[in-house]
């Protein structure tokens, strides 16, 4: 049930050309409702009220996608949910006749659609699992069909993001900011880098977890060898008046993210309605783009500092492994001396 109201959200951005306005897309969605007749997937609002999600053999209540006006940092957003029925589980029913109404569960994926410049739209899906998105009669197929009703040449760009970060050096920049205990902004403090992934030139990946800092040799190696970093798991705190809002989030280079309700600490987090949806929108359209803008603004200083960071990592590794080499050599010499002493003792006893 990968929707933006569940207790964990994994968001994937994409972009597409569009010859339609948000209103026209919404109206086209409203004409393609989900139906139990043939288990046809279709569109509705993102409301969870009596949605029947994860139930067997039921349809969602009739509703329409909604366009939410711009508000502060949030743009105008077409919020829509695509309902579909999961396939019959493998092996279900055995030898008895199968009634699909007793086997197929209702599922859904949310999408947030925003208008960009030059006849472009941004898409933010509530799952990063591409196999869910790319099903033959799934959400991407339906959305493509809607967009092609106005321009048959349109294809959704599944590997391009309207929220993409400047580059993957962003993740090293964050790690250095956290190491140096620097505020990201007057109201944002980077608290912890809990984990980070790296990929070397041979495209081999490594995941560092349970705390990442410049004392860990495997992280120093990734920095020294200029491995590609990301995604990153981090915790940051945002000051809102006298309140402190804490976020634990995994950020990807495409600007997508993963969050869990248990990783959000707000004064009203237990009572705030639509906590996961509102936090997802805040991250996607405000906080993560703001982090990226701050990184871009720091680009001149960072280009110089980056070289120093890499050189420092190399030096730290040389010191660390130089000391280990010295200790190992001492142990080998001690072992050789002990062996010679044993041989001398054996010779003396034989005499």
N, C-alpha and C positions, 0 to 999 in steps of 0.2 A: 504494500500500500504506500507507494512513494509519493505522498502529497505533502504540501508545505505546512500542514497543521499537525503532523505526527511528531513524536518525541525525538526523532532524529531526521535531519534534512540534509540531502546531498544535492547540490545545485550545479547544473551544467549550462553554460551560456552558448548560444549559437547566433548566427545572423542570417538574413536573407534579403534579397530584393523583394519589393512589393509594389504592385500597381494599385493597391487598395489602401484605404484609410483604416484606422482602428475600428471605426464605426461599421464600415463595410465588412471587415473581417468578423466582427462580432455578430452582425446580422446573418452572415453565411454560416457561422457556427450554430446559431439558434435554429437554423433550418435543418441541421443534422444532429438530431437528438439520439441518445442511446436507446436501443430497443431490444427487448427479449426475443422478438421475432427474428430468428436467425442469429441472435446474439451479436447484433451490429453495434459496434462502438460508436460513441457520439459525444456531443459537447453539452456542458451545463455550467452552472456557477461553481465556485470553489467552496460553497457553504457545506459544512458537515452535518447540518441539521437533518436528521432522518435520511442520511445519505445512503444507508444500506451497504456501505463499504464492507467488504469481506464476508458478506452473507451469500448464501447459495440460492440460485434460482430467483433472484429479485432484481428489479430495475431501480435506479435512483429516482427520486421525485423530479418532476419537470421543473426546470429552472433555466435561466439564461446566463451566459457570461456577462461580466460587468466591467465597464470602463470606470476606473477610479481617477478622479481629477488629480493633477499635480498638487503636492503638498510639501512645502519646504524643499528638502534635498531630493525628494522622490518625484520622478517624472509622472506624467499621465500614463497609466498602466491598464491594459486590457488583461483582466484576470479570468482565466478559463480553466476548466477541468475536463479532461478527456476520460470518459468512463469506458471500460471494456471488461470482457469476461475472460478469466484465465482459462487456458485449455483444460480439458479433462485430465486429471492426474494419471500418469502412466500406471497401467495395471488396475485401474479403478473398476470395480464391479465384477471382476472375475468372469465367470461363464454366463452370468445372468444378463438379461437385456438391460441396456444402459439408458437411463433417463437423464439427459443433460441438465435438466432443471434441478436435479439432486446432486450434481457434481461440479458445476461451473460457478466459481466465485466471482463476485463483482469486484473489480479493481479500478484504479484510477491514477492518472499522472496530471499534475498541475503545470501550467505554463503561464509565465508573465510576458506580455508582449508590449514593447515600447516603440514609438516612432523615432527613427534616427533621421539624419539628413540624406538628401539625394535618393529618395525612394528606397530607403533601407529600413528594416525593422530589426529590433533586437529581441531575442527569444531567451528566456530563462526557464529551464525545465527543472522539475523537482526530483530528478534522479540523474546520477552520473552513469548509470548502467545502460550502455548504448544498445544492448540487445533488447531491452524493454522499449526503447524509443523507436527502434528500427523494424518492429514487427510488420508483417505484410499489410495488415489492416489496422496498424497502430496509429499513434498520435502524429508521428512525422508524415506518414502517408496521407492521413486526413488533412493535416494542415497544408501539405504540398498541393493536394487537390483543390483546396480552397483558394490558395494563392494563384494556381494555374488557371482558375476560372476567369481571371482577369488578364493573365499573361502566361501563355502556354510554355514559355521558355524558362520560367522561373524554377530554380532548384534551391532548396535550403542548403546553405554551406555548413555542413556538419562539423567542419574542423576549423572554423573561424569564429572568433568571439568578439562581440562588441564591448566586452568588459575586460579584455586581455590586458595584463600588466605590461609595463614597458619592456622588460626582458627578465630573464631568470636570475640576473645579478641582484634583483630585488631581494631575494631570500638571504644572500650573504650580507647585504646592506642591513637587513633586519637583525641578523645575528650579531653584527658589529654594534648596532645601536643598543641591543640588549646587554652585550658585554660591557660597553662603556657607560651603561646606566644613563643613557641619554633619553630624554623625552622625545617621542615622535612628534608631538605637538603640545601646546600649552595644556590641553585638556586630555591628552592620551599618553599613557605610560605603558611601555612594553614590559610585561612582568616576567614571563618565562617562555623560553623556546623549548618545548617539550619533545619535539622530534623533527627530523628533516630527512628527506630522501636525496640521494645523489646518484648520478649516472656518469660513468667514465666514457672515454672515447670509443671503447668497444661495446658501448650501450649496456654494460652490466650495471645493475642497480643495487643499491644498498640502502637499508632503512635504519636510521639511528633513532632510538627511542629512549624514554625515561630520562630526558634531560640532555640538552646539547650545549656545549660550551667549548671554549678554546683550550681546555685542558684534556679533552678527549683526543687521543692520537688518530682514531679513524676519521674524525671530523677535520682535524688538522691536515690529514693526508688528502681528503677531498678538496680542501681549500688550496693546498700547495700545488695539487695537480690540476687546478682549475676545472674540476668536475662540474657538470651541470647540476645545480641544486633545485630542489622543490619536488613535491609540495612541502609545506612547512606546517607544523602543529605549534600553535602559540596561544598564549594567554595575555590579553591586554586589558587595561582598565581605562574607562572613559568617565571623566567627571561631568556630571550633569547637574549644575547648581551645587547643592551640598551633598548630592548623592554620588555614589560610585557604582558604575555598571561594569561588571566583569564578563568577558567573553572568552571562551575556549573554542578555537576554530582552526580547522585545517584549510589553508588557502592554496589554490592551484594557480599556475601561471596564466590560465585562461580567464582568471577572475572568478571562477566558480569556487565553491567552498563546501565544507561539511561541518555541521554543528549538532550537538545533542542538548536536550533540555537541561540535563544535569550539569552541563558546562556553562550555563548562563546564571549569573547571580545579580539580580536586580532587587531593589527593595520591594517591588510589587510583583516579582516573578511568579509567585504562587497564585496571584489573583488577576494578573493582567490577561484580558481576553486576547485570543489570537497571538499568544506570545511568540510561537515559532514562526508564524507568517510575518509578523511585524519585524522580528529580528532578522529574518531572511532578507526582507526588502531593504532594511537599513544597511545590512552588510553589503548587499549587491549594488545598491545605487548610491550609497553615501560613504560608508566607512572604508571598504576596500578601495574604491576609486580615490578616496582621500589619501589613503596610505600611498597609493601609486603616484598621486600628484606630488606628495611630499618627497618621494624618492626622485622624481624627475627634477624637482626644484633643487635637489641636493647633488645633481649630476656632476657639476664642475668640481666640487670638493671631493665627491666620491671617486671620481676617476683617478685622482692622486692617492686617496686613502686606500683604494682597492689594491694598488701595487704594494703599498706598505704592508697591508694585511697579509697578502700572499707571501711576501718575503719573510715576515715575522713567523708565519706558519712553517716555512721551510727551516728557519733557524731553530724554532722550538723542536722540530722533529730531529734535527741534527744533534741538538743538546741531549734530547731524551734518549735517542738510540746510541749516541756516542757513550753516554753513561752506562747504558745497558751492555754495550760492547765491552766496556772496561770491566764491569762486574763479571761478565761471562769469562773474559780472559783470565781474571784473577782466580775464578773457580776452577778453570781448566788447569792453571799452573799449580793450584793447591792440590788438585786431584792427582796430577802427575808426580808431584813431590811426595804425596802420601804413598803412591804406588811404589816409588823408588825406596822409600823407607821400609815398606813391607818386604820388598825383595832383599834389602840389606839384612833385615831381621831373619829372614828365612836362611840366607847364606851363613849368618853367624851361628844359627842353631845347627846347621848341617856340619859346620866345622867342629 
